[in-house]
């Protein structure tokens, strides 16, 4: 007696169809699993046998052979309990084989037959729809996650018995037995939009220049460094940055949700990640946790920051070797991990926000308080390598806050996140119109070829930028970043052309080419 059940598994961030073939035949009783699998996957056999026994099914004293294909992909961190159990019951004649037509089955089994949640549901359901499946049976805890994909029926089950009952029912009565899970995606985004957050730029007193720089960074999705003494509000500003970023589109939301699904970070009631991620790792984070990898590769923090913000507080406290791991992801917006068992690619299109003190004690250049030697400062800032600085679009100084900004004597009202976000969205709208028909979404993504097309300068502007390039000894990458930032500043001002004043402000954000990093070399 033979049966075949289709399941799915995740390989990196993508998924593939997995055929679970079951043969129950006469011979020496045994339970064998083959198909290039790891030891933990083989353990599914014991769980399935006990679960079937506890659910009241009598397994005959037969030779049971289970094959997982394709055989050229090693099955690691793969859950096959429920499809194996269904395959055995089908081979035993408990389930009609035709009831499995167009059905994919996913799920882990407890010893009592409970169907437990799994990771990677979203990419597997996407693959099932692409392959033409009409139904996916999966754990009830994963049902909302899978239901965000249109064009496929998602059946959430809590036990093996429910799955068997659903498959045994006539096709026209199945939905009456277990209703397909449905999710209103528009409602998810509406709820996300109106969810209140305790973080708001209105909480920040002073630091007008920093707020302006962060607004520009948000409008063009530029990387930014904030330099200043302790207590200046660097972390406060960074943590409020998601409140002024453009909302996630459905496409971006699916990308982010796929990563979180594979990483096992989707909550039980989560259907989609509808807000831009904000990740703030500690400086003691391991390299694998930061970039991704491990014996069984998983997404790292920079991939979990995809389409959102990666905030590195006290940036020079991170070892230089870890910071340099960001160089390739910043440029390519993805992470490539190569192992003997294959190549894994994870998206990593994040916005880097770094906060740092200007010296080990934090008070340079105030020599009344700072006692650090030039070598101390150079060694401290040297943790951030030149290539990382060169890949940073904006660097702004957060000075010590004045007492007048903190007392009630000042009648100034701080601008709210909602107000700043309106200007960010207006600038983003201009970018959408400018890049319509291309794959570019933000000014920060423009290539040198795109810059020639979209950042044309007048004679006065060209002359100014040439002088700045020569006097500041800028690199070609820095030159292009100035133009990208100037284009964003012009968009915020609703200006069609990049003017000299926009270039002057953009050049002013190239602190990484002077002051703290180079002044101490004298």
C-alpha positions in Angstrom: 0.0 0.0 0.0 1.4 3.3 -1.1 0.5 7.0 -0.6 1.9 10.4 -1.4 1.4 13.6 0.5 2.7 17.0 -0.5 4.2 19.2 2.2 6.6 22.2 2.1 9.8 23.3 3.7 12.0 26.4 3.9 15.5 26.6 2.5 17.0 29.9 3.5 14.3 32.5 2.9 12.7 30.6 0.0 10.6 27.5 0.2 10.2 24.3 -1.9 7.6 21.5 -2.2 8.4 18.3 -0.4 6.9 15.0 -1.4 6.2 12.6 1.5 5.9 9.1 0.1 4.7 6.3 2.4 4.9 2.6 1.7 3.3 0.1 4.1 4.1 -3.5 3.1 4.5 -7.0 4.5 7.8 -7.9 5.9 9.9 -7.5 9.0 8.1 -4.8 11.1 10.0 -1.5 11.1 9.8 2.2 10.6 12.4 3.6 8.2 12.7 7.2 7.0 15.0 8.0 4.0 15.6 11.1 1.9 18.8 12.9 3.0 17.6 14.1 6.4 19.2 15.2 9.7 18.8 13.3 12.9 16.1 15.6 14.3 13.9 15.1 11.3 14.1 11.3 11.7 12.7 11.8 15.2 9.4 12.6 13.6 8.9 8.9 13.1 8.7 8.2 16.8 6.4 11.2 17.5 4.0 10.0 14.7 3.9 6.4 15.9 3.0 7.5 19.5 0.5 10.1 18.3 -1.3 7.6 16.1 -1.5 5.2 19.0 -2.8 7.8 21.4 -5.4 8.9 18.8 -6.8 5.3 18.7 -5.3 4.1 15.4 -3.8 0.6 15.3 -0.6 0.4 13.1 -0.3 -3.1 11.7 3.0 -5.0 12.2 4.3 -4.1 8.8 7.4 -2.6 7.2 6.7 1.2 6.9 9.1 3.1 4.7 8.9 6.9 4.3 10.8 8.9 1.7 11.2 12.7 1.6 12.0 14.1 -1.7 13.7 15.9 -3.4 16.7 13.9 -2.2 19.3 16.5 -3.2 18.3 19.0 -0.4 19.2 18.0 3.1 16.2 18.1 5.3 17.2 20.2 8.4 14.9 22.0 10.7 12.0 20.5 8.7 8.7 19.5 10.2 7.0 16.5 8.6 5.0 15.0 11.5 1.4 15.8 10.2 2.0 14.9 6.5 3.8 11.6 7.6 0.8 10.7 9.8 -1.7 11.5 7.1 0.4 9.5 4.6 0.4 6.5 6.9 -3.3 6.6 7.4 -3.9 7.0 3.7 -1.6 4.0 3.0 -3.6 2.0 5.6 -6.9 2.9 3.9 -8.2 5.2 6.7 -8.2 8.2 4.3 -9.2 8.1 0.7 -6.2 9.0 -1.6 -8.3 11.2 -3.8 -9.1 13.5 -0.8 -5.5 14.6 -0.9 -5.8 16.0 -4.5 -4.8 19.7 -4.5 -4.0 19.6 -0.7 -0.8 20.6 1.0 -0.3 19.5 4.6 2.0 21.2 7.3 2.4 20.7 11.0 4.2 19.3 14.0 2.5 16.7 16.2 2.5 16.3 19.9 2.4 12.8 21.4 -1.3 13.3 22.1 -2.1 14.2 18.5 -2.1 18.0 19.0 -1.0 19.9 15.9 1.6 22.5 17.0 2.7 25.7 15.2 5.7 25.7 12.8 8.0 28.4 11.4 8.1 29.5 7.8 4.4 29.2 7.1 4.1 32.3 4.9 6.7 31.4 2.2 5.4 27.8 2.1 1.8 29.0 1.5 3.0 31.4 -1.2 4.8 28.4 -2.9 1.7 26.3 -2.6 -0.4 28.9 -4.4 2.2 29.3 -7.1 2.2 25.5 -7.6 -1.6 25.5 -8.0 -2.7 23.9 -4.7 -6.3 24.8 -3.7 -6.0 24.0 0.1 -3.4 24.0 2.8 -4.0 22.2 6.1 -1.8 23.6 8.8 -1.7 24.3 12.6 -4.5 26.6 13.7 -1.9 28.9 15.3 -0.4 29.5 11.9 -3.8 29.9 10.1 -4.0 33.7 10.1 -0.4 34.0 8.9 -1.2 31.8 5.9 -4.6 33.4 5.2 -3.0 36.7 4.0 -2.3 35.0 0.7 -5.2 35.3 -1.7 -6.4 32.4 -3.9 -5.9 29.5 -1.6 -8.0 27.9 1.2 -6.3 27.9 4.6 -7.6 25.2 7.0 -6.3 25.5 10.6 -6.5 22.4 12.7 -5.8 21.8 16.3 -5.4 18.0 16.3 -4.7 15.1 14.0 -8.3 14.0 14.4 -9.6 17.3 13.0 -7.3 16.9 10.0 -8.5 13.4 9.3 -12.2 14.4 9.8 -11.7 17.2 7.3 -10.2 15.0 4.6 -12.8 12.3 5.2 -15.7 14.7 4.6 -17.2 15.1 1.2 -15.6 18.1 -0.6 -18.9 20.1 -0.5 -19.2 19.7 3.2 -15.6 20.3 4.3 -16.0 24.1 4.8 -19.0 23.4 7.1 -16.9 21.2 9.2 -13.9 23.6 9.5 -14.3 27.1 8.1 -11.4 28.4 6.0 -9.5 31.2 7.8 -9.9 34.6 6.3 -8.0 37.8 7.0 -9.0 41.4 6.0 -5.7 42.8 5.0 -7.0 46.3 4.5 -8.4 46.2 8.1 -5.0 45.1 9.3 -3.3 48.2 7.8 -6.1 50.5 9.0 -5.7 49.2 12.6 -1.9 49.6 12.3 -2.2 53.1 11.0 -4.4 54.2 14.0 -2.5 52.3 16.7 -1.1 54.9 19.1 2.5 54.8 20.1 4.0 56.4 23.2 7.0 57.7 21.1 6.7 61.1 19.5 9.1 63.8 18.3 7.1 66.2 20.4 8.8 64.7 23.4 12.2 66.0 22.2 13.2 69.5 23.3 15.8 71.4 21.3 18.0 69.6 18.7 16.4 71.3 15.8 19.3 70.4 13.5 19.2 66.7 14.4 15.4 66.6 13.8 16.0 68.2 10.4 18.6 65.7 9.5 16.5 62.7 10.6 13.6 64.1 8.6 15.8 64.2 5.5 17.0 60.6 6.3 13.5 59.4 6.6 12.3 61.1 3.4 15.0 59.5 1.3 15.7 56.4 3.4 19.3 57.5 3.9 21.8 56.1 6.5 22.6 58.5 9.3 25.0 58.9 12.2 24.2 61.1 15.2 27.3 62.3 17.1 27.0 64.0 20.5 27.7 63.9 24.2 25.9 61.6 26.7 22.3 62.8 27.4 22.0 64.9 24.2 19.0 62.8 23.1 20.6 60.7 20.3 18.8 57.5 21.3 15.5 59.4 21.8 15.6 60.7 18.3 16.6 57.3 16.8 13.8 55.4 18.6 11.2 57.8 17.2 12.4 57.5 13.6 9.8 54.8 12.7 7.1 57.2 13.6 7.9 59.5 10.6 8.8 56.8 8.1 6.4 56.1 5.2 4.0 53.2 5.9 4.8 49.7 4.6 3.2 48.8 1.3 1.6 45.4 1.0 4.5 44.1 -1.0 7.0 45.3 1.6 4.8 43.9 4.4 4.9 40.5 2.8 8.7 40.6 2.4 9.2 41.5 6.1 6.6 39.0 7.3 8.3 36.3 5.3 11.5 36.9 7.1 9.9 37.0 10.5 7.9 33.8 9.7 11.1 31.9 8.8 12.8 33.2 12.0 9.8 32.1 14.1 9.1 35.6 15.3 5.5 35.9 14.2 3.1 36.0 17.1 0.1 33.6 17.4 -2.4 36.2 16.3 -0.1 38.0 13.9 -1.1 37.8 10.2 1.3 40.4 8.8 4.0 42.7 10.0 2.4 46.1 9.1 4.9 48.4 10.8 8.4 49.1 9.8 10.8 47.0 11.9 13.1 48.7 14.5 16.0 46.6 15.7 18.6 47.7 18.3 21.1 45.0 19.0 23.6 45.1 21.9 27.2 45.6 21.0 28.0 42.1 22.4 25.8 40.4 19.7 27.5 37.6 17.9 28.4 37.8 14.2 25.9 35.1 13.3 23.1 36.8 15.2 23.9 40.1 13.5 24.3 39.0 9.9 22.7 35.6 10.0 24.0 32.1 9.7 24.7 29.3 12.1 24.8 25.5 11.5 21.3 25.8 10.2 21.3 29.3 8.6 18.7 31.7 10.0 18.1 35.4 9.3 20.1 37.8 11.4 19.2 41.1 13.0 20.1 43.1 9.8 17.6 40.9 7.9 15.0 41.4 10.6 15.5 45.1 10.0 14.6 44.7 6.4 12.5 47.7 5.2 13.0 49.3 8.6 15.6 50.7 10.9 18.8 49.1 12.3 19.8 51.2 15.3 23.3 50.8 16.6 23.6 52.7 19.9 27.1 53.5 21.2 28.4 52.4 17.8 32.1 52.5 18.5 31.5 49.9 21.3 30.8 47.4 18.5 34.0 45.6 17.4 35.3 46.9 14.1 35.1 43.3 12.6 31.3 43.3 13.3 30.7 46.7 11.9 32.6 45.8 8.7 30.2 43.0 8.2 27.6 45.6 7.3 29.6 46.9 4.3 28.3 44.4 1.8 24.6 44.4 3.0 24.5 48.2 2.9 25.6 48.2 -0.8 23.8 45.1 -2.1 20.8 45.2 0.3 21.1 41.5 0.9 23.2 39.0 2.8 24.8 36.0 1.1 25.7 33.1 3.3 27.6 30.2 1.8 27.8 26.8 3.5 28.9 23.4 2.3 25.2 22.5 1.9 24.4 25.4 -0.3 24.0 29.2 -0.6 21.5 31.2 1.4 20.4 34.7 0.5 18.5 36.9 2.9 17.2 40.4 2.1 18.7 43.2 4.2 17.4 46.5 2.8 17.6 48.4 6.1 18.2 52.0 7.1 21.2 52.3 9.4 21.0 54.8 12.3 24.1 55.0 14.4 24.5 57.0 17.6 28.0 57.6 19.1 29.9 59.8 21.5 32.7 61.9 20.0 35.3 60.3 22.3 35.5 57.6 25.0 34.4 60.0 27.8 31.8 61.6 25.5 32.6 65.3 25.9 35.1 66.2 23.1 35.7 68.9 22.0 34.9 70.5 25.4 38.4 70.4 26.8 37.1 71.6 30.2 35.5 68.2 30.6 37.2 65.9 28.1 40.6 64.5 29.2 40.9 62.1 26.3 44.2 62.2 24.3 44.2 62.5 20.5 45.3 58.9 20.4 42.4 57.8 22.6 39.9 59.6 20.4 41.4 58.3 17.2 41.4 54.7 18.6 37.8 55.1 19.7 36.4 56.4 16.5 38.7 54.0 14.5 36.2 51.2 15.4 34.1 52.7 12.6 36.1 52.1 9.5 36.4 54.4 6.5 34.2 52.2 4.2 31.4 52.3 6.7 31.7 56.1 7.1 31.8 56.4 3.3 28.5 54.5 3.1 26.8 56.8 5.5 24.7 59.4 3.7 24.2 61.9 6.7 26.3 62.6 9.8 24.9 65.2 12.2 26.0 66.6 15.5 23.7 66.6 18.5 25.1 69.3 20.9 24.4 69.5 24.6 20.9 70.7 25.2 20.5 74.2 26.5 18.6 74.8 29.7 16.3 77.2 27.9 15.0 74.2 25.9 14.1 72.3 29.0 12.3 74.8 31.1 8.7 76.0 30.8 10.0 79.5 30.2 10.3 78.6 26.6 7.0 79.0 24.8 8.1 77.0 21.8 5.9 74.0 21.0 7.8 70.9 19.7 6.7 69.6 16.3 4.9 66.3 16.5 5.8 63.1 14.5 2.6 63.4 12.6 3.5 66.9 11.4 7.0 65.8 10.3 5.6 62.7 8.7 3.4 64.8 6.4 6.4 66.4 4.8 8.2 63.0 4.6 5.2 61.5 2.8 5.0 64.5 0.4 8.7 64.1 -0.5 8.1 60.4 -0.9 5.2 61.1 -3.2 7.6 63.1 -5.5 10.0 60.2 -5.5 7.2 57.8 -6.5 6.3 60.0 -9.5 10.0 60.5 -10.4 10.9 56.8 -10.3 7.6 55.5 -11.8 8.3 52.5 -14.1 11.6 51.7 -12.4 12.6 49.5 -9.5 13.8 52.5 -7.5 11.7 53.5 -4.5 13.8 56.1 -2.6 16.5 58.6 -3.5 19.1 56.6 -1.6 18.7 53.8 -4.1 19.8 55.8 -7.1 22.8 54.5 -9.0 25.4 56.8 -10.6 23.5 56.4 -13.9 20.2 57.4 -12.2 21.9 60.4 -10.5 23.0 61.7 -13.9 19.4 61.5 -15.0 17.5 62.8 -12.0 20.1 65.1 -10.3 21.0 67.5 -13.0 22.7 70.7 -11.8 22.9 74.3 -13.0 26.3 75.9 -13.7 26.4 77.6 -10.2 25.5 74.3 -8.5 28.1 72.3 -10.5 30.8 74.9 -9.6 30.0 74.7 -5.9 30.0 70.9 -5.9 33.3 70.7 -7.8 35.0 73.1 -5.2 33.6 71.0 -2.3 34.8 67.8 -3.9 38.3 69.0 -4.3 38.7 70.9 -1.0 37.2 68.1 1.1 39.0 65.4 -0.9 35.8 63.4 -1.2 35.5 59.9 -2.7 33.3 59.2 -5.7 30.8 57.4 -3.4 30.6 60.5 -1.1 30.1 62.7 -4.2 27.1 60.6 -5.2 25.7 60.5 -1.7 25.8 64.3 -1.5 23.7 64.5 -4.7 21.2 61.9 -3.3 20.8 63.8 -0.1 20.5 67.1 -1.9 17.8 65.6 -4.1 15.9 64.6 -1.0 16.3 68.0 0.6 14.9 69.5 -2.7 12.0 67.1 -2.5 11.2 68.2 1.1 11.2 71.8 -0.2 8.9 70.7 -3.1 11.6 72.0 -5.5 11.9 70.5 -8.9 15.6 71.5 -9.2 18.5 71.0 -6.9 19.6 74.4 -5.8 22.9 75.6 -4.3 21.3 75.9 -0.8 20.3 72.2 -1.0 23.8 71.2 -1.9 25.2 73.4 0.9 23.1 71.6 3.4 23.9 68.2 2.0 27.7 68.9 2.1 27.2 70.0 5.7 26.1 66.5 6.6 29.5 65.1 5.5 30.9 65.4 9.0 32.5 62.0 8.5 34.9 63.7 6.1 36.2 66.2 8.7 36.1 67.4 12.3 36.0 64.3 14.6 37.6 61.8 12.3 40.3 63.9 10.6 41.0 66.8 13.0 42.6 64.5 15.5 45.1 63.2 13.0 47.0 66.5 13.2 
